[in-house]
Amino acid sequence: MLDIALVSYINTRPFMDGFEAHISPEEAQFHLLPPSSCTQYLLEGKCQMALLPVGALPLFKKVAIMPNYCIGANGPVESVFLFSQRPIEEIDTVFLDRHSNSSNGLTRVLMKHHWKKEVRWIMPEDKHFDKIKDNIGGVVIGDKALRIRDEFTYQYDLADEWKKMTGLPFAFAVWAYIPGAISQDQLKRFNEAMRFGVSQAEKTAEKWGPSYKIDRELARHYLLNCIDYHFDQGKHKALDLYFKLLTQLPELKLEVLEKV
């Protein structure tokens, strides 16, 4: 039996609906996890395939990427934000999100090249929503970001800010697997399951929105208009640029910042 790890947010639910319709329980077991845990599962050999945050790709010496589907956006994604109560010009400290290297990296790239600011970076040990006040901003992702965004005066959608800066879409997570661990026939059927799941995302929103404490209309808007599941050339180009800009940034010494 194969083990597959994917993120436990509503934006991955179309994939799960596709898997449940096309992949038997005897063939694969699915683990719904935070983004960083998907990375750990694949690194530690606890699964053969994972929906991998793009920020984790450099951690792997050898990994294959499925070519057709991802979690991406071409403009506002509405679930990956830098929240604040003051405009970006007044922000001097940013709390990162412990569960998302990709969004943290994107925030750092945007701060350097788009907003052109130097700020203090802090990696919290737990949830940090209450710390987003005064001159402090915070990265918030996923379903929680959808639900609490109206609590903040300033909502900087990271995918939209990236599009403003580069003109490109963005991919936050891609399907990665250990080469040789999954047969070509299995890969073909997983791809077909993903295709089916994405094609019926509206049904997913209707069915699952309330389970994620998200209004059905908002869930429908989010899955159909904000999330772009197709891993196209624009997103490939965006990732090349993202990694180029990310590797040019100075090292972030999180072991020091965690003590702040």
VENLIN-V927689 format. One line per field, one symbol per residue. phi: phi as a letter, one per 30 degrees, with the letter a starting at -180 (. if undefined). A space follows every 50 residues. Layout:
# VENLIN-V927689
phi = ???
This chain:
# VENLIN-V927689
phi = .dcbcbdccddcdedddddddbcdedcbccccbdeddeddedddidbcbb dceddceddcdbaccddcbacbabjecibbbccacbdedcdbbbddcdcb ddddddddddddccdhbcbdcbcddadbddddahcccbdbbidddddced dcdcbcdddddddddcicdbcdbbdbbdeidbddddddddddddeddddc dddedddceddchbeeddddeddcccdcdcdcdddddddededddddddd dcdddddddd
